[in-house]
C-alpha cells in the first residue's frame, strides 16, 4: 500500500468505520425490535435467538475466509463486494414476509458482513503503520461501536414505533451505498506480498463446528438434550478434525502458530467472553424492558443509554491508554466493571430497582467500552503485517462466536426457566442463572487480562512472530526454487 497523507489516512479510517457502523447499528437496533418481531411474526424464544444468531453464526464462520481472501486478491476489492452484498441483504430483510425468510436474509447479510469488519481492520492496520497512531485509530474504531450502541436502540425504537421493524434495515441502504462510492474513490488497493491458497476443508470444518454447536445449545430447551446430542457430537468431531488437519497444511485457514503467542491466545478468549456477555446482556435486557416492564421500543432504547454512552466515551480513552501503557490497564478495568455489573443483576435483583438497574447498565457500558481496543490491538500488533488480515479475522471471529454463544446459552437458560409461563411472571427468577453466566464472562476478562499481558507474555508474542516470519521466508524460498 502506498504511503498516504495524514488527511487521506483519516479519510480511509472514516470509510472503514462506516462499515462497522452499519453492521453494529443493525445488530443493536434489531435487539430493540425483538419483541415487535415476536408479536408480528409469532416467534418463540428460539426463533428470536435465531434472528440474531443466524447473522453472527454465518459471520463467525466466514470471517477467516474473508480475511485470507482479502490478503490474497485485494482488500479493497473484497471490502467493496462486502458492502454490496450487505446492502442487498438489508433490502431483502426489510421485505421478509415471515420469520423463516428473515433468518435466511439475515444469513445473506452476514455473507456481506464477513467481508467488512476484518478486511476494514486489515486496511487500517496497513494504513496506520506507526504503533501509537494505529492504537489511536483502533480506539476510534472502538468508539464507533459506542456510537452504534448509543444510536442503535434509539434509532431502532423510533423506527419500530413510527414505521415498523422493517425500517431498521432501510438505514443500511444509504450508508452502504455511500461507503461503496467513497471506497472506490479514496481507498487504495493492497494485498499480502504472497498469496495464500484457499483451504476448503478447513472452511467446511469451521462451519460444521460453529453451526452444530449453536444449534445444539439453542434447540436443547425445546427439543430436549437427547435430540441435539448428534449435533453436539458433530461439533466435537469437527473440532478434533480441525486441530488435526490445520497444522498439516502449509497455508491453513486457521494458522495455529498464532496461538503460541500468549497475548494473542488471551485476546481470543477475552473476545469470546466479552462479546458473549454483550450478546446475553442485550438479549435479556431487551426482553425484560419491553415484555416485563411493558415499556415501548423507544423507552427501552432510552434505558440503554446508561450503557451506550460510557461505551462511546471509554472506547477512545481505552485506545489512548493502550497506546501509552499497553493492554493490561484497559483489560483490568473492563473485567472489573463487567463483573460488577453482572453481579448486581444476579445477586441484587437489579430489575426491581431503577437505581440498581441504571448502575448495572452504567458499569457494563464502562467495561465494554474499555475491552475492545486491547483485544484488537493485541491481536494484530504482534503479528507480521503480511498476516494482518488473518490475525484480524481471528479476533473478529472470536467476537462474533462469543456473541453467538452468549445469545444461545443465555437464551436457552432463560427459555428453560420461563417454560410455559409468561415472561412477566417468571423473567426475574429465570434470568438469574443467565446473569451468573455473564458474571463468569467478566471474571474471565479480568483474570486473563492480568495473566496474558505481562513481560513473559510479550516475549512469547515476539517468539511466535519470529517463527511465523521465518516459516514464511522458507515457504517463499521453496516456491522461488520451484
N, C-alpha and C positions, 0 to 999 in steps of 0.2 A: 504494500500500500504506500503511495507517495506521501511525503511529509506535507501536512496541511497547516494552514494558518490557524491561529488561536480561534478566530471567529468561525472559520469553517469547521473546526473540531467541535465547537459548541453547537453548531447547527446540526452536525451529524448526531451528536448526543440527543438533541431535541427530537430529531426524527426517530431515533431508536426508542426513546422514551414514549413517543406517541403510540408505538406498537404495544408496549407494556400497558399503557393507559387503557386502550380499548379492551385488551384481554382481562385486566384486573377489574375494570369498571363493569364489564359484562358479568363477571362472577359475583361481585359484591351486590350489584343491583338485582341480579336474579335471586339471590338469597332472600331479599325482602319480598320478592314476588312469590315465594314458595306457597304461602297459604292461599293466595289467589289462584295459583295453578292447581292446588289441591281441590279447591271448590269447583273451578271451571272444568277441569279435565278429570275429576273424580279420582285423584291419585291417592294411593296408600303411602305410608311412610317409606316403604321400599321404593315406590315409584318416585318420590321426591329425592331419595338418595341417588337413584339412577340419573335423574335430571342433572344433578351436579357431577356425579362420578363418571358418567359416560364421557363427559368432556375431559376431566382430569385424568381418567384412565388412558384414553387414547393419546392424550398429550404426553403422559409419562412414558408410554410405550414407544413413541416415535421421536422423542427429543434427541436421543443419542444418534439415531439415524440422520436426523436433520442436521445436527452439528457436524458430523463427519462428512455428510454430503456437501454442506456449505464449504467446508475446508477444501473439498476436492474440486468442485465445479464452479465455485464462486459464491461468496457470501451475499453480495448484493442481489444476484440472480435468485437465490433461494429465498431471501428476505422478501423480494417483490412477489414471488409466487405465493408465499405465505399470506401476504396482505390480500392478494386476490382471492384465494380460497377462503380465508377467514371472513372477508366481507360478503362473499357469495353465500357462505354458510349462515351468516347472520340474517340475510334476507330470507333464506329458506326457513329458519327458526321462527321468524315473525309470521310466516304463513302456515305453520304446522296446524293441522286440523285436530290432532289427538296427541296423547302423551307418547305413544309409541313412535310416531314420526318425529316428534320434538326431540326425543332421545337420539334418533338416527341423525337428524340435522345437527344436533349438538356434537356428534362424533365427526361430522364433516367440518364443522367449525374448528374442532380440535386438530384435524389434519393440517389446516392452515396455521393454527396457533403454534403447533410444534415447530414451524419454520420461523417463528418470530423471536421469542424471547432469547433462546440460546444463541441464535445467529446474531441478533442485535447485540448481545453481550460480547460475542466474539468480535464484532465490528468495533465496539467501544474499546475492548482490550487492545486491539491492534491500532486504534486511532490515538489513544492516550498511552504512550509508551513510558512516560515518567511515573514511578510508583506512587508518589504523593498525588499527582494530578489524576491518576487512574482511581485512587481511593476516593477522591472528591467526586469524580464522575460517577462512581458506583454509589456514593452517598446520595447524589441527585437521583440516580436510578431508583434507589430505595424510597426516596421521597415521593416518587410517582405512585408507589403502592399506597402511601399515606393519602395522597390526593384521591386516589380511586376509592379508598376506604371511607374517606370523608364525603366525597361526592356521590359515590355509588348508591348508598342507602337513601340519600335524599333525592337524587335523580330517579332512582327506581321507585321510591314511594310516590313521588309526584306523578310519574308516568303511569303507574298502576292505578292511582286514584282518578287521574284525569282522562286517560286514554285506554289503559289496559296493559297487561303484562307484555303483549307483543311489541309495544313501543320501545321496550328496553333494548331490543335488538336493532331498532332503527338508528339508535345513536351511533352504532359502529359504522354505518354506511358512509357518512361524510368524512369522518375521521380516517377511516381506512383508505378511501379514495384520495384524500389529500396527502396522506403519508406516502401512498404509492407514487404520486406525481413528484413529490419532493425527493424521494429516494432516487428516482430516475434521473433527476436533475443534479443532485448535490452529493450523493454518497458514492465514493469511488469503489470500484471492484477490488476485491482482494481474495486470496486463497492461500492455502498452505503451500510451502515450497515443493512438496512432493505429494502427489495424490494418494489417498487411501482407498483401498479396494472395498467394495460392499461386503457385508457379512450377513447374507440372508438367513443362515441357520441361527446365528445369534439373535437376529431380529425376531424370528419366529419364537424362539425360546423366551425372550423378554415378554412378548405379547401373551404367551401361554401362562407365564408366571404371574404377571400383574392381573390379567383378566380372570384367571381361575381363582386366585386368592381373593380378589374383590367380590366376585360372585358368591363364593362360599361364605364370606362374612355377612354380606347384605341379605342373602336369602335364608340364612340359618334360622332366624326367628320365625319366619312364616312356614318354611318347608321342613324344618327340623334338621338336627345335626346329621342324621343318617343319610338324608338325601343329598347333602352337599359334601359328604365325605369324599366321593370320587374327585370333586374339583379341588379339595384340599390336597389329596394325593397327587393330582396332576401338577399343582403348584410346587410341591416338594420335589417331584421328579424333574420339572423344568429348572428349578434352582440347581439341583445336583448336576444336571446335564450342562448348564451354563458354566458352572465352576470347573467342570472337567474339560469342556470344549474350548472356551475362550483363550486360556493360556497356550493352547496348542496352535493357534493361528498367528501368523506373522503380523497381521493387521486386524485385530479383533474389534468388534463393535464396542465392547467394554474393555478397556485396557486395564487389567487388574493390577498392573505395576503402579498405577496411580495410588492405589490403596496402601502401598508401602510407605507413603507419606502420612505420618500420624495426623498433621493438621488437616490434610485432605480427607482422610477417613473420618476424623472427628467432625469436620464441616458437613460431610454427607449425612451422618447420623443426626447431627443437630438440626439440619434442614428437615429431615423426616419428622423429628419430634416437634419442632416449632410449627411446621405447617399442618401437622396432624392436629395440634392444639388449635390453630386458626380455623381449620375446617370444622372441627367439632364445636368450637365456640360459636361460630356464626350460625351453624345449623340449629343448635339448641336455642340460642338467643332469639332467632327469628321466630321459631315456632312458639316460644314462650310469650314473647311480647304481643303477638297477634292472636294466637289461639287460646292463650290462658288469660292474659290481661285484657284482651279484647281491643287492643289499640289498632288504629288504621295503619296502612302501609306507610303513610307519611310520618305519623307519630313514632312508629317503630324505627324509621330511618333517623329521626331526631335523637332517639335514645342511643343510637350507635355513635353519635358524635363524641361522647366522652372517650370512646376507644379510638376513633378515627383521627381526631385532632392530635393527640400525643404521638400517634404513629407518624403523621405528617411532619411534626416538629422534631421528633427524635431521630428520624432516619438520616437527615444531613448531619446532625450532631454526631451520630454514630460513624458516618463516613469520615469526618474530620478526626474523630477520636482514634479510629483505626489507622489513619494516616500518621498520627502523631505518636500513639502509644501501642499500636498493634491490636489484635483482635480480642485479647483477654478481657479488658475492662468492659467492652460492649457486651460480650457474651455473659459475663457475670451479672451485669445489670439486667440483661434480658431474662436470664434464667430465674433470678430472684423475683423480678416483678411478675412474670408469668405464673410462677409457682404460687406467690401470694394471692394473685387474682383467683386462681382455681380453688385454692383452699377456702377463700371467702365464700365462694359459691357452694362448695361441697360441705363445709363444716358449719356455716352460719346461716344457711337458707337465705342467701342474698336476694332471692327472688321476692321475698316477702317484705323487704325494706328498700325504699327508694335510695336512701343514703348509701347503704351497703352495695346495692346494685350499681350505683354511679361509681363508687370506689373500685368495684371489681372491673368494670369496663375501663376505667382510667388506668389501672395498673396493667391490664392486659395490653392496652394500646402503647404504653411506655415500653413494655417488654418486647412487643413485636416490632416496634419502631427501631429498637437497638439491635435486633438479631439479624436483619437481612444483609447489611453491609459486610460484617465479618464473615458470613457464610460465603458470599460471592467473592470477596477479595481473597480469602484463604484458598478457595477452590482454584482460582486462575493464577494467582501471583507466584506460586511455586512451580508451575508447570512451564515447559518450553512454549514459546509464543506460537510455534507451528501447531501445537496441540490445543490451542486456546478454545477452539470450537467444541472439541470433545470434552475438555475439562468443564467448560461452562455448561455443556449439555448434561453432564452427570449431576452437577449441582442443581440445575433446573429440574431434572428428572426426580431428584430426591425431594424437591419441594412439592412437585405435583403428586408423587407417590404418597408423600406424607399427608397432603390434603385429601387424597382419595381414601386412604386408610382411616383418617380422622373422621370423615363423614360416615364411612362404612361401619366402623367399630362403634362410635358413639350413637349413630342412628340405630344400629342393631340392639345395643343395650337399652336405648330409650324405647324402642318398639317392644322389646321383651317385657320391660317394666310396665308400660301402659297397657299392653294386652288389648282386650276388647273394650276397656274403659275409655272415657273421653280424656283428651289432653287436659282439660280444665280441672278434672278431678284428681288425676294421678301424676301430672307432669313433675311437680316439685320433688316428690319422693322417687319417681322413676329416673330423674336426671342425676341424682346424687352419685351413682356409680360412674356415670359419664364424667362428672366434674373431677372425681378422683383419678380417672384415667388422664385427664388433662393436667392434673397436678403432677403425675408421674412424668409427663412430657416436659413440664417446666423444670423438674429436678434433673432430668436428663440433659437439658440445655446447660444448666448451672454446673453440673459435675463435669461433663465433657468439655465445657468451655474452660474450666480450670485445668483439666488434665492434658488437653491437646494443644495448648498454646504456649508452653514453656520452651526453654532453650533446647532441651533434648528433642522436643517435637520439631522445632525448626530445623535442627540438624538432620533429622530423618527426611524432611522435605527436600533439603539440599541434596542428600544422597540419592533420593528417588529421582529427582530431576536429572542428575548427572547420569544415572543408569539409563533413563529413558533417552536422553540425548545421545549417549554412546551407542545404544541399540539402534537408534535412527541412523547414525553415521554408518554403522556396519551394514545395515539393510540397504542404505543408499549405495554403498560400495559394491555390494553384491549385484544390485541392479545395473550399476555402471559397468561392471566386469562382464555382464551378460550381453 
